[in-house]
Every structure is written in structure tokens, then in C-alpha cells.
Amino acid sequence: MKCPFCGHDEDRVIDSRPAEDGAAIRRRRECIKCASRFTTYEKIETLPLLVVKKDGAREPFDPDKILSGLLKACEKRPVSNDQLREVLGYVEGQIQGTVNREISSREIGELVMSKLKEIDEVSYVRFASVYRQFKDVNSFLEELNEMLSKSEVHDEKGTGG
């Protein structure tokens, strides 16, 4: 660390302590050459999580955008705020836990849909209809039929015991 007074690049650490609620280390240093004292802070380098959009554009991850989409999909549905927070927490946990600092908007949408499907199927279909941008009624019906066939298989397994 260069001394801010004389520019010498050797110093000794006199004191270290946590700062910013443990997010940084505050160090008091003394220059070996001029004996001046100065303070430095050491922090973990964090890279922002970027979302890669369909057109290739990159923008910072914004959980409020997910929440906004969830609120629209769940409007007038029996989905509580706690359930919405659960979906958002799940998605954030999944993407923050990755080493890669870029994630596609498609992956985020799939994470949201997988969790939303467990909570409320109508909200899931609403979200999917906007997210997947169904080209026509047939592609929308294909999604519904797939859901129904999976639901029937699940019902058969549940009653066959």
C-alpha cells in the first residue's frame, strides 16, 4: 500500500478491526519511511449479477422486476405475499448461488415458473403466457394440455396407493 503522504510502498499494520457490520476490515497503517499513519479499508470484491436478455443486452439483476411480474400473474388469486416472497427468495437463492455472474432471462423465467406452478396453476399459466409469449391459441393450449396430462398422472399415482 502506498503512503498517501510520501508515496513509499512499505508500511506496517498497527491495528485491524471489522467495519461496516463485518463487510470490511479497517486497518490503521504506519509508513516505514515517514512514520505517517493512515487508514485503509479492505472489502470483498463483488461483481454485479447481470441478466442477459433475449436480444443479447445485459442489465443488472433487479428482483423488483420479478416481483412485478408475479404480482400481475397472481392478481385476484389466492396467493399470499408470503408465497410471493417464497418464490422470489427461491429464485434469488438459485441465481446468487451460482459462480457465473451472468444469467439469461430465460433461466430466471423458468425458475419462477417452476416455483409458481407448485403454488397456483392459474397464476403459473398467466405468468407463462406473458413470459413464453405464446404465438397463438394452439401453443397456449399445448402448454395447458401438458399441464393437464402431468396433473392426471400425478392424480393416478396419488389414488392408486
Summary of the structure (lengths in Angstrom):
residues: 161
radius of gyration: 25.6
end to end distance: 69.7
largest distance: 83.5
contacts: 391
relative contact order: 0.10
helix: 49%
strand: 20%
